[in-house]
Amino acid sequence: MPGLNRVLQGVLHYRKTVRSDLVEQFHRVRDNPNPTAVFFTCMDSRMLPARITQSQVGDMFVVRNSGNMIPHARNYGMSGFEVSVTTEPAALELAVKRGKINHVIVCGHSDCKAINTLYNLHQCPKNFDPESPMDHWLRRHGYSSIQKLERRLKSEPGLELQFTAENALLLDFKAKIDPEDKFNIEDKLSQINTLQQLVHIASHGFLHEFLENHQVFLHAMWFDIYTGDMYMFSKQQKQFLMIDEETATTLNQEVDDEIAAFEH
Ligand SMILES: [Zn+2]
């Protein structure tokens, strides 16, 4: 099979090139791994988190799925939050409680096939296949994103959408989605969905003390596959900013400001 052979050839190439360097890094971080972030992103084959962020061995946890969704705590049925049978909240708990990471990043991207499907299911509900796990997954965890998209499309581009957790003290911000109106509808939905997942994350009971004490911060990033630019959401400026030398300082300062405000 040509597809498999490409994977096998890749492993052979890896053995000849980066393997020894990686093993050295594995040894170095074995006794003292110090990951600082958990990175939720889409499983899209074009998304390469380690390369885009230049992260190294031991730097961050990565969780990937279709459409970078994190189930909301209310989706666990009768017993309510903290009862999880899905991967994402469990991974979040592992990263925060055991890994002691400080930053949770959700990263969406342009031309996301999952988001395109979510939008299509909204436009043509008859396309929903009750037998399709993917359709259920997207509709259940993308429902609130679709509602916000509707609000955005019915209004001026500069509309400020409200993103608030059940406990507004934990997460509460406004967002102007694509105020210059340069992205298509699906990409707008993808940006909204990336922010909406922060609300879902904040719904989990095990996270509340970490958020309250400013030990964990929630961030949204968005990768434009056509230009290779990475964006990060600025709560102060209420929009995604393209990450460059200038905005990186501003974005970092925002978190420092938040910590300083909490400590005073
Ligand atoms: Zn995607």
py3Dmol code that shows the C-alpha trace and the ligand (Angstrom):
import py3Dmol

protein = """\
ATOM      1  CA  MET A   1       0.000   0.000   0.000  1.00  0.00           C
ATOM      2  CA  PRO A   2       1.544   3.336  -1.036  1.00  0.00           C
ATOM      3  CA  GLY A   3       0.013   5.207   1.919  1.00  0.00           C
ATOM      4  CA  LEU A   4       1.485   2.906   4.526  1.00  0.00           C
ATOM      5  CA  ASN A   5       4.845   2.841   2.823  1.00  0.00           C
ATOM      6  CA  ARG A   6       5.074   6.605   3.154  1.00  0.00           C
ATOM      7  CA  VAL A   7       4.646   6.235   6.925  1.00  0.00           C
ATOM      8  CA  LEU A   8       7.250   3.454   7.092  1.00  0.00           C
ATOM      9  CA  GLN A   9       9.724   5.430   4.977  1.00  0.00           C
ATOM     10  CA  GLY A  10       9.126   8.349   7.310  1.00  0.00           C
ATOM     11  CA  VAL A  11      10.102   6.226  10.312  1.00  0.00           C
ATOM     12  CA  LEU A  12      13.259   5.080   8.514  1.00  0.00           C
ATOM     13  CA  HIS A  13      14.169   8.675   7.762  1.00  0.00           C
ATOM     14  CA  TYR A  14      13.467   9.644  11.383  1.00  0.00           C
ATOM     15  CA  ARG A  15      15.789   6.869  12.606  1.00  0.00           C
ATOM     16  CA  LYS A  16      18.608   8.218  10.472  1.00  0.00           C
ATOM     17  CA  THR A  17      18.102  11.886  11.324  1.00  0.00           C
ATOM     18  CA  VAL A  18      16.340  13.272  14.424  1.00  0.00           C
ATOM     19  CA  ARG A  19      16.084  10.098  16.543  1.00  0.00           C
ATOM     20  CA  SER A  20      19.331  10.410  18.478  1.00  0.00           C
ATOM     21  CA  ASP A  21      18.671  14.063  19.263  1.00  0.00           C
ATOM     22  CA  LEU A  22      15.128  13.253  20.440  1.00  0.00           C
ATOM     23  CA  VAL A  23      16.297  10.396  22.664  1.00  0.00           C
ATOM     24  CA  GLU A  24      18.724  12.816  24.264  1.00  0.00           C
ATOM     25  CA  GLN A  25      15.823  15.203  24.915  1.00  0.00           C
ATOM     26  CA  PHE A  26      13.691  12.350  26.314  1.00  0.00           C
ATOM     27  CA  HIS A  27      16.461  11.587  28.834  1.00  0.00           C
ATOM     28  CA  ARG A  28      16.828  15.230  29.756  1.00  0.00           C
ATOM     29  CA  VAL A  29      13.150  15.770  30.581  1.00  0.00           C
ATOM     30  CA  ARG A  30      12.411  12.277  31.933  1.00  0.00           C
ATOM     31  CA  ASP A  31      12.784  13.158  35.583  1.00  0.00           C
ATOM     32  CA  ASN A  32      11.609  16.702  35.304  1.00  0.00           C
ATOM     33  CA  PRO A  33       9.074  17.234  32.566  1.00  0.00           C
ATOM     34  CA  ASN A  34       7.739  20.743  32.780  1.00  0.00           C
ATOM     35  CA  PRO A  35       4.894  21.175  30.330  1.00  0.00           C
ATOM     36  CA  THR A  36       3.250  24.587  30.570  1.00  0.00           C
ATOM     37  CA  ALA A  37       0.258  24.223  28.269  1.00  0.00           C
ATOM     38  CA  VAL A  38      -2.361  21.888  26.932  1.00  0.00           C
ATOM     39  CA  PHE A  39      -3.160  22.547  23.294  1.00  0.00           C
ATOM     40  CA  PHE A  40      -6.555  21.492  21.927  1.00  0.00           C
ATOM     41  CA  THR A  41      -6.660  21.547  18.174  1.00  0.00           C
ATOM     42  CA  CYS A  42      -8.261  19.972  15.141  1.00  0.00           C
ATOM     43  CA  MET A  43      -7.127  16.608  13.810  1.00  0.00           C
ATOM     44  CA  ASP A  44      -6.747  18.144  10.328  1.00  0.00           C
ATOM     45  CA  SER A  45      -3.610  16.729   8.683  1.00  0.00           C
ATOM     46  CA  ARG A  46      -2.436  20.251   7.815  1.00  0.00           C
ATOM     47  CA  MET A  47      -2.316  21.323  11.445  1.00  0.00           C
ATOM     48  CA  LEU A  48       1.154  20.699  12.881  1.00  0.00           C
ATOM     49  CA  PRO A  49       1.056  22.082  16.439  1.00  0.00           C
ATOM     50  CA  ALA A  50       4.665  21.308  17.342  1.00  0.00           C
ATOM     51  CA  ARG A  51       5.991  22.948  14.191  1.00  0.00           C
ATOM     52  CA  ILE A  52       3.767  26.010  14.351  1.00  0.00           C
ATOM     53  CA  THR A  53       4.608  26.701  17.996  1.00  0.00           C
ATOM     54  CA  GLN A  54       8.148  25.303  17.752  1.00  0.00           C
ATOM     55  CA  SER A  55       7.497  23.368  20.947  1.00  0.00           C
ATOM     56  CA  GLN A  56      10.021  20.809  22.110  1.00  0.00           C
ATOM     57  CA  VAL A  57       9.940  17.532  24.007  1.00  0.00           C
ATOM     58  CA  GLY A  58       8.177  18.062  27.351  1.00  0.00           C
ATOM     59  CA  ASP A  59       6.698  21.473  26.480  1.00  0.00           C
ATOM     60  CA  MET A  60       2.992  20.789  26.041  1.00  0.00           C
ATOM     61  CA  PHE A  61       0.186  18.276  25.931  1.00  0.00           C
ATOM     62  CA  VAL A  62      -1.701  18.070  22.658  1.00  0.00           C
ATOM     63  CA  VAL A  63      -5.296  16.848  22.295  1.00  0.00           C
ATOM     64  CA  ARG A  64      -6.805  16.651  18.838  1.00  0.00           C
ATOM     65  CA  ASN A  65     -10.219  15.885  17.486  1.00  0.00           C
ATOM     66  CA  SER A  66     -12.602  16.847  14.744  1.00  0.00           C
ATOM     67  CA  GLY A  67     -13.210  20.611  14.985  1.00  0.00           C
ATOM     68  CA  ASN A  68     -11.228  21.217  18.229  1.00  0.00           C
ATOM     69  CA  MET A  69     -14.306  20.722  20.408  1.00  0.00           C
ATOM     70  CA  ILE A  70     -14.391  20.269  24.173  1.00  0.00           C
ATOM     71  CA  PRO A  71     -17.676  18.821  25.481  1.00  0.00           C
ATOM     72  CA  HIS A  72     -19.572  21.080  27.883  1.00  0.00           C
ATOM     73  CA  ALA A  73     -20.063  19.698  31.398  1.00  0.00           C
ATOM     74  CA  ARG A  74     -23.850  19.702  30.970  1.00  0.00           C
ATOM     75  CA  ASN A  75     -23.542  17.085  28.249  1.00  0.00           C
ATOM     76  CA  TYR A  76     -22.806  14.368  30.786  1.00  0.00           C
ATOM     77  CA  GLY A  77     -26.406  13.627  31.584  1.00  0.00           C
ATOM     78  CA  MET A  78     -28.205  13.314  34.881  1.00  0.00           C
ATOM     79  CA  SER A  79     -25.245  13.247  37.199  1.00  0.00           C
ATOM     80  CA  GLY A  80     -24.084  16.667  36.057  1.00  0.00           C
ATOM     81  CA  PHE A  81     -20.565  17.944  35.848  1.00  0.00           C
ATOM     82  CA  GLU A  82     -17.405  16.140  36.916  1.00  0.00           C
ATOM     83  CA  VAL A  83     -18.762  12.881  35.554  1.00  0.00           C
ATOM     84  CA  SER A  84     -16.957  12.444  32.328  1.00  0.00           C
ATOM     85  CA  VAL A  85     -16.871   9.692  29.782  1.00  0.00           C
ATOM     86  CA  THR A  86     -15.244  11.716  27.056  1.00  0.00           C
ATOM     87  CA  THR A  87     -11.580  12.139  26.272  1.00  0.00           C
ATOM     88  CA  GLU A  88     -11.298  15.905  26.258  1.00  0.00           C
ATOM     89  CA  PRO A  89     -12.369  16.771  29.823  1.00  0.00           C
ATOM     90  CA  ALA A  90     -10.325  13.820  31.108  1.00  0.00           C
ATOM     91  CA  ALA A  91      -7.268  15.083  29.226  1.00  0.00           C
ATOM     92  CA  LEU A  92      -7.903  18.566  30.577  1.00  0.00           C
ATOM     93  CA  GLU A  93      -8.053  17.265  34.129  1.00  0.00           C
ATOM     94  CA  LEU A  94      -4.886  15.230  33.660  1.00  0.00           C
ATOM     95  CA  ALA A  95      -3.009  18.213  32.248  1.00  0.00           C
ATOM     96  CA  VAL A  96      -4.194  20.678  34.892  1.00  0.00           C
ATOM     97  CA  LYS A  97      -4.162  18.529  38.030  1.00  0.00           C
ATOM     98  CA  ARG A  98      -1.239  16.185  37.401  1.00  0.00           C
ATOM     99  CA  GLY A  99       0.662  18.124  34.774  1.00  0.00           C
ATOM    100  CA  LYS A 100       0.145  21.389  36.658  1.00  0.00           C
ATOM    101  CA  ILE A 101       0.014  23.347  33.429  1.00  0.00           C
ATOM    102  CA  ASN A 102      -0.949  27.031  33.507  1.00  0.00           C
ATOM    103  CA  HIS A 103      -2.304  27.591  30.021  1.00  0.00           C
ATOM    104  CA  VAL A 104      -5.122  25.926  28.138  1.00  0.00           C
ATOM    105  CA  ILE A 105      -5.091  26.829  24.461  1.00  0.00           C
ATOM    106  CA  VAL A 106      -7.824  26.006  21.966  1.00  0.00           C
ATOM    107  CA  CYS A 107      -6.631  26.409  18.401  1.00  0.00           C
ATOM    108  CA  GLY A 108      -8.978  26.399  15.416  1.00  0.00           C
ATOM    109  CA  HIS A 109      -8.092  26.922  11.786  1.00  0.00           C
ATOM    110  CA  SER A 110      -9.339  28.142   8.428  1.00  0.00           C
ATOM    111  CA  ASP A 111     -10.917  25.782   5.877  1.00  0.00           C
ATOM    112  CA  CYS A 112     -11.780  23.328   8.667  1.00  0.00           C
ATOM    113  CA  LYS A 113     -13.661  20.365   7.181  1.00  0.00           C
ATOM    114  CA  ALA A 114     -15.393  19.701  10.502  1.00  0.00           C
ATOM    115  CA  ILE A 115     -16.609  23.289  10.722  1.00  0.00           C
ATOM    116  CA  ASN A 116     -17.661  23.239   7.060  1.00  0.00           C
ATOM    117  CA  THR A 117     -19.735  20.131   7.860  1.00  0.00           C
ATOM    118  CA  LEU A 118     -21.207  21.785  10.957  1.00  0.00           C
ATOM    119  CA  TYR A 119     -22.298  24.731   8.846  1.00  0.00           C
ATOM    120  CA  ASN A 120     -23.670  22.455   6.154  1.00  0.00           C
ATOM    121  CA  LEU A 121     -25.741  20.517   8.718  1.00  0.00           C
ATOM    122  CA  HIS A 122     -27.140  23.814   9.914  1.00  0.00           C
ATOM    123  CA  GLN A 123     -27.978  24.964   6.382  1.00  0.00           C
ATOM    124  CA  CYS A 124     -29.408  21.609   5.304  1.00  0.00           C
ATOM    125  CA  PRO A 125     -30.684  19.744   8.389  1.00  0.00           C
ATOM    126  CA  LYS A 126     -31.825  16.895   6.153  1.00  0.00           C
ATOM    127  CA  ASN A 127     -28.164  16.038   5.602  1.00  0.00           C
ATOM    128  CA  PHE A 128     -27.876  15.024   9.262  1.00  0.00           C
ATOM    129  CA  ASP A 129     -27.239  11.290   9.453  1.00  0.00           C
ATOM    130  CA  PRO A 130     -28.460   9.819  12.781  1.00  0.00           C
ATOM    131  CA  GLU A 131     -26.023   6.931  12.254  1.00  0.00           C
ATOM    132  CA  SER A 132     -23.014   9.234  11.927  1.00  0.00           C
ATOM    133  CA  PRO A 133     -20.923   9.701  15.079  1.00  0.00           C
ATOM    134  CA  MET A 134     -19.267  12.707  13.444  1.00  0.00           C
ATOM    135  CA  ASP A 135     -22.576  14.471  12.732  1.00  0.00           C
ATOM    136  CA  HIS A 136     -23.654  13.945  16.368  1.00  0.00           C
ATOM    137  CA  TRP A 137     -20.287  15.131  17.655  1.00  0.00           C
ATOM    138  CA  LEU A 138     -20.286  18.307  15.588  1.00  0.00           C
ATOM    139  CA  ARG A 139     -23.899  19.233  16.180  1.00  0.00           C
ATOM    140  CA  ARG A 140     -23.823  18.622  19.915  1.00  0.00           C
ATOM    141  CA  HIS A 141     -20.610  20.499  20.642  1.00  0.00           C
ATOM    142  CA  GLY A 142     -20.982  23.088  17.902  1.00  0.00           C
ATOM    143  CA  TYR A 143     -24.590  24.052  18.572  1.00  0.00           C
ATOM    144  CA  SER A 144     -23.828  27.178  20.615  1.00  0.00           C
ATOM    145  CA  SER A 145     -21.270  28.257  17.998  1.00  0.00           C
ATOM    146  CA  ILE A 146     -23.929  28.112  15.279  1.00  0.00           C
ATOM    147  CA  GLN A 147     -26.293  30.227  17.389  1.00  0.00           C
ATOM    148  CA  LYS A 148     -23.615  32.880  17.815  1.00  0.00           C
ATOM    149  CA  LEU A 149     -22.813  32.804  14.086  1.00  0.00           C
ATOM    150  CA  GLU A 150     -26.454  33.547  13.325  1.00  0.00           C
ATOM    151  CA  ARG A 151     -26.310  36.561  15.614  1.00  0.00           C
ATOM    152  CA  ARG A 152     -23.096  37.767  13.979  1.00  0.00           C
ATOM    153  CA  LEU A 153     -24.432  37.374  10.427  1.00  0.00           C
ATOM    154  CA  LYS A 154     -27.629  39.247  11.191  1.00  0.00           C
ATOM    155  CA  SER A 155     -25.682  42.253  12.414  1.00  0.00           C
ATOM    156  CA  GLU A 156     -22.856  44.647  11.515  1.00  0.00           C
ATOM    157  CA  PRO A 157     -19.334  43.146  11.288  1.00  0.00           C
ATOM    158  CA  GLY A 158     -18.336  45.096  14.389  1.00  0.00           C
ATOM    159  CA  LEU A 159     -20.966  43.369  16.566  1.00  0.00           C
ATOM    160  CA  GLU A 160     -19.623  42.274  19.941  1.00  0.00           C
ATOM    161  CA  LEU A 161     -20.636  38.718  20.776  1.00  0.00           C
ATOM    162  CA  GLN A 162     -20.781  37.785  24.438  1.00  0.00           C
ATOM    163  CA  PHE A 163     -18.961  34.699  25.706  1.00  0.00           C
ATOM    164  CA  THR A 164     -19.822  33.959  29.321  1.00  0.00           C
ATOM    165  CA  ALA A 165     -19.437  30.863  31.464  1.00  0.00           C
ATOM    166  CA  GLU A 166     -22.259  29.808  33.816  1.00  0.00           C
ATOM    167  CA  ASN A 167     -20.146  31.426  36.509  1.00  0.00           C
ATOM    168  CA  ALA A 168     -19.285  34.743  34.875  1.00  0.00           C
ATOM    169  CA  LEU A 169     -16.456  35.314  37.331  1.00  0.00           C
ATOM    170  CA  LEU A 170     -14.580  32.462  35.700  1.00  0.00           C
ATOM    171  CA  LEU A 171     -14.920  33.562  32.096  1.00  0.00           C
ATOM    172  CA  ASP A 172     -16.626  36.562  30.587  1.00  0.00           C
ATOM    173  CA  PHE A 173     -15.530  38.439  27.492  1.00  0.00           C
ATOM    174  CA  LYS A 174     -16.801  40.085  24.322  1.00  0.00           C
ATOM    175  CA  ALA A 175     -15.576  39.349  20.817  1.00  0.00           C
ATOM    176  CA  LYS A 176     -15.772  41.092  17.472  1.00  0.00           C
ATOM    177  CA  ILE A 177     -15.595  38.312  14.922  1.00  0.00           C
ATOM    178  CA  ASP A 178     -13.823  39.235  11.703  1.00  0.00           C
ATOM    179  CA  PRO A 179     -14.627  42.962  12.044  1.00  0.00           C
ATOM    180  CA  GLU A 180     -12.996  43.643   8.655  1.00  0.00           C
ATOM    181  CA  ASP A 181     -15.187  40.999   7.048  1.00  0.00           C
ATOM    182  CA  LYS A 182     -12.303  39.342   5.228  1.00  0.00           C
ATOM    183  CA  PHE A 183     -13.029  35.682   6.015  1.00  0.00           C
ATOM    184  CA  ASN A 184     -15.825  33.524   4.623  1.00  0.00           C
ATOM    185  CA  ILE A 185     -18.773  32.370   6.751  1.00  0.00           C
ATOM    186  CA  GLU A 186     -17.242  29.004   7.639  1.00  0.00           C
ATOM    187  CA  ASP A 187     -14.038  30.672   8.832  1.00  0.00           C
ATOM    188  CA  LYS A 188     -16.075  33.102  10.929  1.00  0.00           C
ATOM    189  CA  LEU A 189     -17.845  30.093  12.419  1.00  0.00           C
ATOM    190  CA  SER A 190     -14.485  28.463  13.080  1.00  0.00           C
ATOM    191  CA  GLN A 191     -13.294  31.543  15.009  1.00  0.00           C
ATOM    192  CA  ILE A 192     -16.541  31.683  16.994  1.00  0.00           C
ATOM    193  CA  ASN A 193     -16.318  27.969  17.708  1.00  0.00           C
ATOM    194  CA  THR A 194     -12.756  28.299  18.973  1.00  0.00           C
ATOM    195  CA  LEU A 195     -13.906  30.933  21.491  1.00  0.00           C
ATOM    196  CA  GLN A 196     -17.060  28.996  22.378  1.00  0.00           C
ATOM    197  CA  GLN A 197     -14.942  26.022  23.415  1.00  0.00           C
ATOM    198  CA  LEU A 198     -13.378  28.194  26.132  1.00  0.00           C
ATOM    199  CA  VAL A 199     -16.870  28.535  27.613  1.00  0.00           C
ATOM    200  CA  HIS A 200     -17.227  24.748  27.490  1.00  0.00           C
ATOM    201  CA  ILE A 201     -13.869  24.316  29.226  1.00  0.00           C
ATOM    202  CA  ALA A 202     -14.870  26.725  32.005  1.00  0.00           C
ATOM    203  CA  SER A 203     -18.006  24.643  32.674  1.00  0.00           C
ATOM    204  CA  HIS A 204     -15.985  21.830  34.262  1.00  0.00           C
ATOM    205  CA  GLY A 205     -16.135  21.803  38.031  1.00  0.00           C
ATOM    206  CA  PHE A 206     -12.622  20.454  38.572  1.00  0.00           C
ATOM    207  CA  LEU A 207     -11.226  23.554  36.865  1.00  0.00           C
ATOM    208  CA  HIS A 208     -13.050  26.184  38.874  1.00  0.00           C
ATOM    209  CA  GLU A 209     -10.561  26.592  41.718  1.00  0.00           C
ATOM    210  CA  PHE A 210      -7.698  26.833  39.225  1.00  0.00           C
ATOM    211  CA  LEU A 211      -9.495  29.542  37.255  1.00  0.00           C
ATOM    212  CA  GLU A 212     -10.563  31.409  40.380  1.00  0.00           C
ATOM    213  CA  ASN A 213      -7.004  31.452  41.699  1.00  0.00           C
ATOM    214  CA  HIS A 214      -5.556  32.491  38.336  1.00  0.00           C
ATOM    215  CA  GLN A 215      -3.430  29.382  38.177  1.00  0.00           C
ATOM    216  CA  VAL A 216      -4.882  28.424  34.814  1.00  0.00           C
ATOM    217  CA  PHE A 217      -5.591  30.733  31.876  1.00  0.00           C
ATOM    218  CA  LEU A 218      -7.753  29.978  28.871  1.00  0.00           C
ATOM    219  CA  HIS A 219      -6.615  31.168  25.449  1.00  0.00           C
ATOM    220  CA  ALA A 220      -7.891  30.935  21.894  1.00  0.00           C
ATOM    221  CA  MET A 221      -5.669  30.749  18.836  1.00  0.00           C
ATOM    222  CA  TRP A 222      -6.579  30.454  15.201  1.00  0.00           C
ATOM    223  CA  PHE A 223      -4.382  29.329  12.332  1.00  0.00           C
ATOM    224  CA  ASP A 224      -4.904  30.590   8.800  1.00  0.00           C
ATOM    225  CA  ILE A 225      -3.927  27.681   6.598  1.00  0.00           C
ATOM    226  CA  TYR A 226      -3.750  29.817   3.446  1.00  0.00           C
ATOM    227  CA  THR A 227      -1.237  32.353   4.763  1.00  0.00           C
ATOM    228  CA  GLY A 228       0.420  30.381   7.561  1.00  0.00           C
ATOM    229  CA  ASP A 229      -0.385  33.172  10.025  1.00  0.00           C
ATOM    230  CA  MET A 230      -1.257  32.319  13.610  1.00  0.00           C
ATOM    231  CA  TYR A 231      -3.740  34.538  15.463  1.00  0.00           C
ATOM    232  CA  MET A 232      -4.450  34.828  19.163  1.00  0.00           C
ATOM    233  CA  PHE A 233      -7.542  36.258  20.761  1.00  0.00           C
ATOM    234  CA  SER A 234      -7.054  39.431  22.792  1.00  0.00           C
ATOM    235  CA  LYS A 235      -9.678  39.846  25.522  1.00  0.00           C
ATOM    236  CA  GLN A 236      -8.657  43.490  25.929  1.00  0.00           C
ATOM    237  CA  GLN A 237      -8.999  44.286  22.229  1.00  0.00           C
ATOM    238  CA  LYS A 238     -11.956  41.891  21.827  1.00  0.00           C
ATOM    239  CA  GLN A 239     -10.614  40.346  18.635  1.00  0.00           C
ATOM    240  CA  PHE A 240      -8.105  37.935  17.164  1.00  0.00           C
ATOM    241  CA  LEU A 241      -4.699  39.538  16.570  1.00  0.00           C
ATOM    242  CA  MET A 242      -2.175  38.144  14.146  1.00  0.00           C
ATOM    243  CA  ILE A 243       0.851  37.079  16.182  1.00  0.00           C
ATOM    244  CA  ASP A 244       3.957  39.069  15.251  1.00  0.00           C
ATOM    245  CA  GLU A 245       6.800  40.718  17.204  1.00  0.00           C
ATOM    246  CA  GLU A 246       4.559  43.573  18.281  1.00  0.00           C
ATOM    247  CA  THR A 247       1.364  41.733  19.253  1.00  0.00           C
ATOM    248  CA  ALA A 248       3.254  38.918  21.003  1.00  0.00           C
ATOM    249  CA  THR A 249       4.397  41.454  23.610  1.00  0.00           C
ATOM    250  CA  THR A 250       0.883  42.884  23.972  1.00  0.00           C
ATOM    251  CA  LEU A 251      -0.703  39.434  24.270  1.00  0.00           C
ATOM    252  CA  ASN A 252       1.792  38.320  26.875  1.00  0.00           C
ATOM    253  CA  GLN A 253       1.270  41.535  28.804  1.00  0.00           C
ATOM    254  CA  GLU A 254      -2.479  40.860  28.965  1.00  0.00           C
ATOM    255  CA  VAL A 255      -1.901  37.745  31.059  1.00  0.00           C
ATOM    256  CA  ASP A 256       0.587  39.599  33.279  1.00  0.00           C
ATOM    257  CA  ASP A 257      -1.996  42.367  33.764  1.00  0.00           C
ATOM    258  CA  GLU A 258      -4.619  39.811  34.718  1.00  0.00           C
ATOM    259  CA  ILE A 259      -2.320  38.267  37.325  1.00  0.00           C
ATOM    260  CA  ALA A 260      -1.360  41.707  38.676  1.00  0.00           C
ATOM    261  CA  ALA A 261      -5.025  42.749  38.927  1.00  0.00           C
ATOM    262  CA  PHE A 262      -5.798  39.536  40.835  1.00  0.00           C
ATOM    263  CA  GLU A 263      -2.929  39.975  43.286  1.00  0.00           C
ATOM    264  CA  HIS A 264      -3.944  43.505  44.239  1.00  0.00           C
TER     265      HIS A 264
END
"""
ligand_1 = """\
1
ZN
Zn -10.325 21.237 11.228
"""
view = py3Dmol.view(width=600, height=400)
view.addModel(protein, "pdb")
view.setStyle({"model": 0}, {"cartoon": {"style": "trace"}})
view.addModel(ligand_1, "xyz")
view.setStyle({"model": 1}, {"stick": {}})
view.zoomTo()
view.show()
